[in-house]
Amino acid sequence: GEGSPAGRDAPAGAPRKRLPESETKTDPGASRQRVGYVEALIVLTSVTSLIALFVVFQFAYLFGGEAQIDVPGVTYAEYAREGFFQLLAVASLVVALVWTAIVVAGDEQSPKQIRAFRIVCSLMIVLTGVILLSALKRLGLYEDAYGLTRLRLLSHVFIFWLAGALALLLAQVFWTRRHLFVAGMVVTAFLAWTAVNAMN
């Protein structure tokens, strides 16, 4: 009241004027600023380009197989672990970026913007799938050389579960119902864990 125009102009002791209700209410969406599709596309395109460059320049190493094991200082274990952790890092980044872009990029876009968004996200997920295939091949080489252990089995299960998560994320890009990815992740994780326990 004291800092408002009505409070300053009123004489001492006079009742202060109340501002109309339409002037005192604020727009609920004004304080929450959403990220536009342009900003989201800039970030997604940059990361997609970076992953594409990594896959192109490292393709021979990613799928080198036995040829890379013959390199001095490279063992089956190192080759497999490196591929697994590369996959884990890239997949975590991609899932976080794409899901965040879907949630915060807003709901009003033109058909051209939606098409561009879907193309970039799909390309990013497909490139992550290439790294996933590389990690699966490396793990297979490791198992062929030293046999199957519980940890290697769980690594295999995790990679296949991650492949399902990427497929769910790709479906989420084309289907606007946001519960699809989260619910699918929970269900597939439960099924994978149940299958591992059933194998004993």
Phi, psi and chi 1 to 4 in degrees:
 res  aa     phi    psi   chi1   chi2   chi3   chi4
   1 GLY       -  -47.2      -      -      -      -
   2 GLU   -64.2  -36.7  -67.7  -66.6  -19.3      -
   3 GLY   -87.6   -5.2      -      -      -      -
   4 SER   -86.3  157.9   66.2      -      -      -
   5 PRO   -57.9  -37.0  -24.3   33.2      -      -
   6 ALA   -66.1  -35.8      -      -      -      -
   7 GLY   -73.9  -33.9      -      -      -      -
   8 ARG   -75.1  -36.5  -71.9 -165.8  -56.4  -93.4
   9 ASP   -81.3  -19.1  -63.3  -21.3      -      -
  10 ALA   -77.8  140.3      -      -      -      -
  11 PRO   -67.7  162.5   22.9  -32.9      -      -
  12 ALA   -61.8  135.8      -      -      -      -
  13 GLY    84.6  -10.8      -      -      -      -
  14 ALA   -82.3  147.3      -      -      -      -
  15 PRO   -65.4  137.3   22.9  -33.1      -      -
  16 ARG   -77.7  147.0  -67.1 -173.7  174.1   89.1
  17 LYS   -79.4  140.7  -61.9  178.5 -178.5  177.8
  18 ARG   -93.0  134.7  -64.0  178.6   59.0   86.7
  19 LEU   -70.7  148.4  -67.3  175.4      -      -
  20 PRO   -56.5  149.9  -21.2   30.7      -      -
  21 GLU   -61.9  -32.7 -172.4  176.9   -3.7      -
  22 SER   -67.3  -24.7   59.7      -      -      -
  23 GLU   -87.7  -23.1  -65.0 -177.3   19.5      -
  24 THR   -88.5  -25.5   57.3      -      -      -
  25 LYS   -78.6  142.8  -74.6 -172.8  175.6 -178.8
  26 THR  -111.7  159.4   57.5      -      -      -
  27 ASP   -70.8  124.7 -176.3    8.1      -      -
  28 PRO   -59.1  -31.0  -20.4   30.1      -      -
  29 GLY   -87.2   -3.7      -      -      -      -
  30 ALA   -70.5  -34.7      -      -      -      -
  31 SER   -81.3  -14.2   59.1      -      -      -
  32 ARG  -110.7  106.7 -173.5 -179.3   62.8 -179.9
  33 GLN   -93.9  127.3 -169.9  171.5   -0.6      -
  34 ARG   -95.8  151.7  -62.9 -177.4   67.5   86.2
  35 VAL   -82.4  132.2  178.1      -      -      -
  36 GLY   -81.3  168.5      -      -      -      -
  37 TYR   -67.8  -28.2 -100.7   57.5      -      -
  38 VAL   -63.7  -48.3  175.1      -      -      -
  39 GLU   -63.2  -42.0  -67.1   84.1   -6.0      -
  40 ALA   -63.0  -41.4      -      -      -      -
  41 LEU   -65.2  -36.7  -81.1  176.8      -      -
  42 ILE   -61.3  -47.4  -69.1  173.7      -      -
  43 VAL   -66.4  -46.7  175.2      -      -      -
  44 LEU   -65.0  -40.0  -67.5  173.2      -      -
  45 THR   -65.7  -39.3  -56.3      -      -      -
  46 SER   -63.2  -46.4  -58.8      -      -      -
  47 VAL   -68.3  -39.0  176.0      -      -      -
  48 THR   -61.8  -41.5  -58.4      -      -      -
  49 SER   -63.0  -40.2  -58.0      -      -      -
  50 LEU   -64.5  -43.9 -175.6   63.4      -      -
  51 ILE   -66.3  -39.3  -62.2  174.7      -      -
  52 ALA   -62.7  -42.4      -      -      -      -
  53 LEU   -62.9  -40.6  -73.3  173.8      -      -
  54 PHE   -61.4  -45.9  172.1   77.7      -      -
  55 VAL   -66.0  -41.4  170.9      -      -      -
  56 VAL   -66.1  -48.9  168.9      -      -      -
  57 PHE   -77.0  -21.5  -73.1  108.6      -      -
  58 GLN  -107.9   12.5  -64.8  -74.1  -33.9      -
  59 PHE   -61.1  -45.1 -168.4   82.8      -      -
  60 ALA   -62.3  -37.5      -      -      -      -
  61 TYR   -75.0  -37.6 -177.6   75.7      -      -
  62 LEU   -62.8  -39.2  -68.8  174.9      -      -
  63 PHE  -115.9   23.0  -66.2   93.9      -      -
  64 GLY   -68.2  -29.9      -      -      -      -
  65 GLY    64.1 -131.3      -      -      -      -
  66 GLU   -59.2  -31.0  -66.5  -74.8   -5.9      -
  67 ALA   -62.6  -33.8      -      -      -      -
  68 GLN   -76.9  -26.8  -62.8  -59.4  -35.7      -
  69 ILE   -70.1  -28.3  -56.1  -60.3      -      -
  70 ASP   -73.0  -12.6  -65.8  -24.7      -      -
  71 VAL   -69.3  132.9  176.0      -      -      -
  72 PRO   -58.7  135.0  -24.1   33.0      -      -
  73 GLY    89.8   -6.6      -      -      -      -
  74 VAL  -106.1  123.3  178.3      -      -      -
  75 THR  -109.5  167.8   64.3      -      -      -
  76 TYR   -59.8  -42.7  -76.9   97.4      -      -
  77 ALA   -64.0  -45.5      -      -      -      -
  78 GLU   -64.7  -41.8  -68.7  173.3   -8.9      -
  79 TYR   -63.9  -41.5 -169.1   56.5      -      -
  80 ALA   -71.0  -44.9      -      -      -      -
  81 ARG   -65.2  -39.8  -70.0 -170.3 -168.0  115.0
  82 GLU   -60.5  -44.2 -174.7 -178.2   23.8      -
  83 GLY   -64.0  -39.2      -      -      -      -
  84 PHE   -64.8  -45.3 -176.7   82.2      -      -
  85 PHE   -74.5  -29.0  -73.7  113.3      -      -
  86 GLN   -62.6  -45.1  -77.0  176.0   -7.5      -
  87 LEU   -61.3  -44.2  169.7   63.7      -      -
  88 LEU   -61.9  -42.7 -170.7   61.3      -      -
  89 ALA   -66.9  -47.7      -      -      -      -
  90 VAL   -67.1  -43.5  173.5      -      -      -
  91 ALA   -63.5  -41.3      -      -      -      -
  92 SER   -61.6  -43.2  -59.7      -      -      -
  93 LEU   -64.1  -44.7  176.6   64.5      -      -
  94 VAL   -66.8  -46.5  168.4      -      -      -
  95 VAL   -61.4  -44.1  169.9      -      -      -
  96 ALA   -64.0  -44.7      -      -      -      -
  97 LEU   -67.6  -48.2  -82.1  177.6      -      -
  98 VAL   -65.7  -44.1  174.1      -      -      -
  99 TRP   -64.3  -42.4  174.3 -111.3      -      -
 100 THR   -63.3  -41.4  -57.2      -      -      -
 101 ALA   -63.1  -38.8      -      -      -      -
 102 ILE   -64.3  -39.4  -68.4  173.3      -      -
 103 VAL   -76.1  -43.6  172.3      -      -      -
 104 VAL  -101.8   -4.7  -54.2      -      -      -
 105 ALA   -77.5   -3.0      -      -      -      -
 106 GLY    93.2  169.5      -      -      -      -
 107 ASP  -114.2   -7.3  -59.8  -38.0      -      -
 108 GLU  -108.7  102.8  -63.6 -178.8    0.8      -
 109 GLN  -135.9  157.5  -43.9   90.4   29.7      -
 110 SER   -81.1  160.2   65.8      -      -      -
 111 PRO   -57.2  -33.5  -26.6   34.9      -      -
 112 LYS   -66.7  -41.2 -174.7  176.7 -179.6  179.8
 113 GLN   -66.0  -41.7  -72.1  177.0  -39.9      -
 114 ILE   -62.1  -42.1  -65.4  176.0      -      -
 115 ARG   -63.4  -43.6 -164.8  179.8  -51.8  114.4
 116 ALA   -64.7  -41.6      -      -      -      -
 117 PHE   -61.7  -43.9  178.9   78.9      -      -
 118 ARG   -67.1  -38.1  -72.4  175.1  174.9  173.4
 119 ILE   -64.1  -46.8  -70.1  173.6      -      -
 120 VAL   -64.3  -45.6  172.7      -      -      -
 121 CYS   -64.1  -41.2  -70.5      -      -      -
 122 SER   -63.7  -42.2  -60.0      -      -      -
 123 LEU   -63.1  -41.0 -176.8   58.1      -      -
 124 MET   -63.2  -42.4 -176.7 -175.3  -66.9      -
 125 ILE   -68.2  -39.5  -64.7  171.2      -      -
 126 VAL   -64.3  -42.6  169.1      -      -      -
 127 LEU   -62.7  -36.9  -71.3  171.1      -      -
 128 THR   -64.7  -35.5  -52.7      -      -      -
 129 GLY   -62.9  -33.4      -      -      -      -
 130 VAL   -63.9  -43.9  174.0      -      -      -
 131 ILE   -65.5  -34.3  -60.2  176.7      -      -
 132 LEU   -64.1  -42.8 -175.8  144.8      -      -
 133 LEU   -63.2  -37.6  -69.2  176.4      -      -
 134 SER   -63.0  -45.1  171.3      -      -      -
 135 ALA   -63.2  -37.8      -      -      -      -
 136 LEU   -66.7  -39.6 -166.6   60.7      -      -
 137 LYS   -66.8  -42.0 -178.8  178.1  179.8  179.8
 138 ARG   -62.3  -42.5  -63.7 -173.6 -167.3 -165.9
 139 LEU   -64.5  -37.4 -173.5   59.0      -      -
 140 GLY   -63.3  -39.7      -      -      -      -
 141 LEU   -62.8  -41.9  -72.2  173.3      -      -
 142 TYR   -61.2  -42.6 -168.4   21.0      -      -
 143 GLU   -71.8  -35.7  -68.8  173.5   -6.3      -
 144 ASP   -63.4  -33.7  -69.7  -19.3      -      -
 145 ALA   -82.0  -37.9      -      -      -      -
 146 TYR  -123.7    0.8  -65.3  100.9      -      -
 147 GLY    89.5  175.4      -      -      -      -
 148 LEU   -96.1  131.8 -169.3   64.9      -      -
 149 THR  -121.1  172.8   63.0      -      -      -
 150 ARG   -62.0  -42.5 -179.5  177.5  -60.8  177.2
 151 LEU   -64.9  -40.7  179.5   59.6      -      -
 152 ARG   -68.7  -34.9  -67.6  166.0 -160.3  161.3
 153 LEU   -64.2  -44.9  173.4   63.5      -      -
 154 LEU   -64.6  -34.5  -69.4  176.6      -      -
 155 SER   -63.9  -40.6  -60.9      -      -      -
 156 HIS   -62.3  -46.1 -110.5  116.4      -      -
 157 VAL   -61.6  -41.9  171.9      -      -      -
 158 PHE   -63.3  -40.8  177.9   80.0      -      -
 159 ILE   -64.3  -42.5  -69.6  176.9      -      -
 160 PHE   -67.3  -36.2  -79.0  111.6      -      -
 161 TRP   -65.5  -38.0  173.4   74.9      -      -
 162 LEU   -66.3  -35.6 -168.7   56.3      -      -
 163 ALA   -62.2  -40.7      -      -      -      -
 164 GLY   -65.0  -36.7      -      -      -      -
 165 ALA   -64.5  -40.3      -      -      -      -
 166 LEU   -66.0  -37.3  -68.0  175.0      -      -
 167 ALA   -64.9  -40.2      -      -      -      -
 168 LEU   -64.6  -40.0  -74.8  169.4      -      -
 169 LEU   -65.2  -38.6 -173.2   63.4      -      -
 170 LEU   -64.3  -40.2 -175.5   60.9      -      -
 171 ALA   -65.2  -36.4      -      -      -      -
 172 GLN   -64.1  -33.5 -178.6   70.5   82.9      -
 173 VAL   -61.6  -36.8  170.9      -      -      -
 174 PHE   -95.4  -11.1  -69.9   88.9      -      -
 175 TRP  -122.9  121.9 -162.3   18.0      -      -
 176 THR   -78.2   -6.7   55.7      -      -      -
 177 ARG   -72.4  111.7  -65.8 -169.2  178.2 -176.4
 178 ARG   -73.3  -15.1  -65.7  175.0 -176.9  169.1
 179 HIS   -78.2  -12.3   67.5  -86.8      -      -
 180 LEU   -59.3  -50.8  171.8   67.1      -      -
 181 PHE   -66.9  -47.8  176.2   69.3      -      -
 182 VAL   -63.9  -47.3  176.2      -      -      -
 183 ALA   -64.2  -40.1      -      -      -      -
 184 GLY   -63.9  -39.0      -      -      -      -
 185 MET   -62.6  -43.1  -70.9  -79.5  -75.1      -
 186 VAL   -66.0  -45.2  173.1      -      -      -
 187 VAL   -65.4  -47.0  171.9      -      -      -
 188 THR   -66.7  -35.1   53.2      -      -      -
 189 ALA   -64.1  -41.7      -      -      -      -
 190 PHE   -64.2  -43.1  174.8   77.0      -      -
 191 LEU   -65.6  -41.3  -67.4  176.8      -      -
 192 ALA   -63.5  -44.6      -      -      -      -
 193 TRP   -66.2  -38.0 -168.5 -108.6      -      -
 194 THR   -63.9  -41.4  -56.8      -      -      -
 195 ALA   -65.2  -40.3      -      -      -      -
 196 VAL   -63.7  -42.2  168.9      -      -      -
 197 ASN   -68.1  -33.7  -79.3  -84.8      -      -
 198 ALA   -68.5  -30.8      -      -      -      -
 199 MET   -70.8  -22.6  -77.1 -171.1  -72.5      -
 200 ASN    55.0      - -167.7   16.9      -      -
